[in-house]
Amino acid sequence: MQINAKVDVTGLAAKLKSGEKNLVYATVQGINETAKKIQEAERQRLGQIFKIRKPSFIFQQAAIIKPFANVRQGRIYAEISVGQKPRLLLSKFEEGGVKTSEFGKNVAVPVTGTAVRPTAASAVPFKMFITKLGFVKTTTKPSYLRKKTKNGKWAYWPAEGTGGKTQLKGKYRTFIIRPETLNRDPGVWQRFGPKKGDIRMIYLFTRHPRLKSELKFVKTAISIADGWISEEITRAFLKGKK
């Protein structure tokens, strides 16, 4: 997504006397100052509607001014765009859309209050990224029944319906429960104790979660430009005449 604010005074500049060309420079300065105001307003809005875990990176990507208006380069406009880095969803939160999966058919959502996200403001530790857990396919061993024979020895045989199941196990005692499993929510689970029930979900699997159009960056940019660009150009022009 790109937001463009353009004021073309090229034709006017050619007709102006050298002393009056201050208007061209004032226009460029006014455009750039307005672009900075848009950038600041959009960063503030981002902080109001989201919990920002990496503020220095996210705020930098929220509103990028490139290029600025420049008289010598013949550019009487500035461009403000939203960052398009891999895995960055800012543009989808502007227009609305669907988050796609990077791990199979499902999107893995970190569960707050677990090792992957202790608090809502916490970033997922690098070692706990789902792609770093190193899941491998394993086959479960059967449970064995036993019975004492007449000669006092024990006889063992596998219990019916146990063993032979395929599992995906990863580091830090993690394992995957697939969507077709009925008794547990699908996702990445982690064992935290010795008992069979000592497990907790750390990633929830969900299909194509929708991202709401919440940023309203275009609306913000238009509002700021309408309210400030004329004033900024006028201020720069009057300052240049002193």
N, C-alpha and C positions, 0 to 999 in steps of 0.2 A: 504494500500500500504506500502511496506517495501523495503528499499534500503539496501543491504548488501555489505560490502567491506571486503573481507577476504584475508589474507595472511597466509598460513599455513607453519610454520617452525618447526613443532614438530619433524619431522624426523631428520632434521638438528641439532636441539638442543641436541638430544640424542647422537650425534657423536662428539659434541664439547667438548673441555676441559673446565674446570670450568671458567678459565679466559676468554675464548672466548664466554661464554654464555651471555656476554654483548650484543651480536647480538640479542638474543631473547628479552631482555628488550628494546633494541633500536627499534626493530620492533614494539613492543607493543606501545611504546611511539610515534613512528612515525604514527602508525595507528590512535591513539587517537587524535593527533594534526591535522591530515588530516580530521578526522571526525568533529572536531571543526570548521575547515575552511569551510567544506561543510555546516555545520549548519548556520554559519554566512552568507554565500553567499545566502542560501535559504531564510533566514529571510530578507535580503536586497531585494531580488527579490520580495518577497511578498509585501513589503512596496512600491515597485515601480509600481506594477500593480493594487493594491487595495487601497481603502480608509479604513484604519484600525480604527475601533471605540473603540475596546478594545485591545490596543496594547500589554499590559502585558500578557494577556491570549492567544491571537492569535499567537504572536511570539513564545511563549513557546510551543505551539502545532505544529508550522510549521515544526520543525525538532527536534525530540526527540532522543537523543543518549542514548540508553539503550538496552543492556549493553555496557560498554566500554570494550576494550581489557584488559586482566589481566593475567599476567604470573602465579601467584600463583593459580589462578582458572583454568589454562590450556586453557584460551580463547585467541587465537591469532587473534581476529577479533573484529570489532565493528558493531553495528546495528543502523541505522538511520531510523526512521519511522515517518509518519505523524499522528497526533492525530486523534483518532476515537471517540471523545466525541459526545453525542447526539446533533443533529442539526448542527454539525460542518461539513462543506462541502469541506474542503481542499482536501481530497482525490479525490473527484469528479472533482475538478478543475485541478487536475493532469491528470486524465485519461479521463475526459469528461463524461457527463452523464446527467440524468434528475433529477430535483428537485421534490420531491414528497410532497403531501399536508399533513399537520397535522390537517386541519380543513375542512372536507368534501372532495369534489372531486377537489377543486381548491386550488392553492397556493395563499396566500394573500401577496401581495407585498406592503410594506409601500410607501406612496406617499410623496415625498420630498416637504417641504414647508407647512406641516400641523402639527397638534398636535402630531402625532405619529413620525414624523421625520422633525423637523424644518429646519435642514440643512442636506446636504449630509453626513456630518461627524458625525451627531448625532445618538446616540443609541435610540432605541424605549424605552420610559419609561415603567417600569414594569406594571403600572396600565393601560397602553394603549395596552398591549399585546392583540391580538385578543381573546385569550382564557380567558382573565380576564374581558372582557367587559360584560359578563353575558347576552348573548342574550336569550330572551324568546319569545315565539310565542304569538302574539296578533291578534285580529280581528278588522279591521277599522270600525268606526261608519259611518252610511250613512249621506249624506247631506240632509237637509230638505227644502222643498219648503213651502211657506205659502201664504195664500190668505184670504182676509177679507170677511167674510160672510155677509149676508143681515142684520143680527142683530148686526153687528159691531164687532163681535169677530173674532179672527184669527183661521184659520184651517191650520194644518200642516200635511205633508205627505212626506215620503222619496222619494228623487229624483231617478229616474230610473238609474240603473247602478252604483250607489254609495254604499259604505259600503260592509261589508261582505268579504273584502279581508284580506288574511293572511299576516302578517308582522313579521319580527324578529327584536325586539328592544332591545338595550343594554344601558349600562351606558353612561353618558356624551352626551346624546341626539343622540346616534348613532343608525343606523338601516342598515339592509342589503337589497341591491337590487340584486335580483337573475339573473343568466345569461339569463333566458328566457324573461326578461323584455327588450322591444325593444327601449324605449326612453331614457334609461340611461345605462352607462357602469356598468357591474356587479361589486360589491364590497361592502365595508363598507363605508357608508356615515355618515356625521355628520351635524346636524343643528347648525347654528351659529347666527341666527337672527329670528325675529318674522314672516317674510314673508314666503310664500310657497316656493319661489325659493332660500331662504337663506340656501343652503346646499352645501357641498363640499365632494369630495371623499377623504378618508384617507387610504384605502387599496384597491388595484385593484386585482380582481380575475382573474387568468389566469391558463390555463391547462398545466401542465408538461413543464415548461420552461427549455430549454436546457442550460446546463452549459458547456462552452467551455474549452478545454484543454489549460490552460494558464500558469500554474505554471512552467512546465518544470523542476521539481525537479530532476527527474532521469537523465536527460541530464546534469543538473548542477553538480550533484554528480559525474558523470563519468568524466566530464571535470576537476573538482577540484582534484579528486583522481589521474587521469593520470598525472596531472601537478605537484602534490606536494608530493605524498606518498614516492617516492624514495628519494627525497631531505630531507624529514622529518626524514626518517629512517637513512639516512647517517649522518645527523646533530646530531641526538641522539647518534649514535654509536661513532662518533668522540669525542663527549663531554664526553661519558662514559669512554673513554680510557685515558683521561687526569689524 
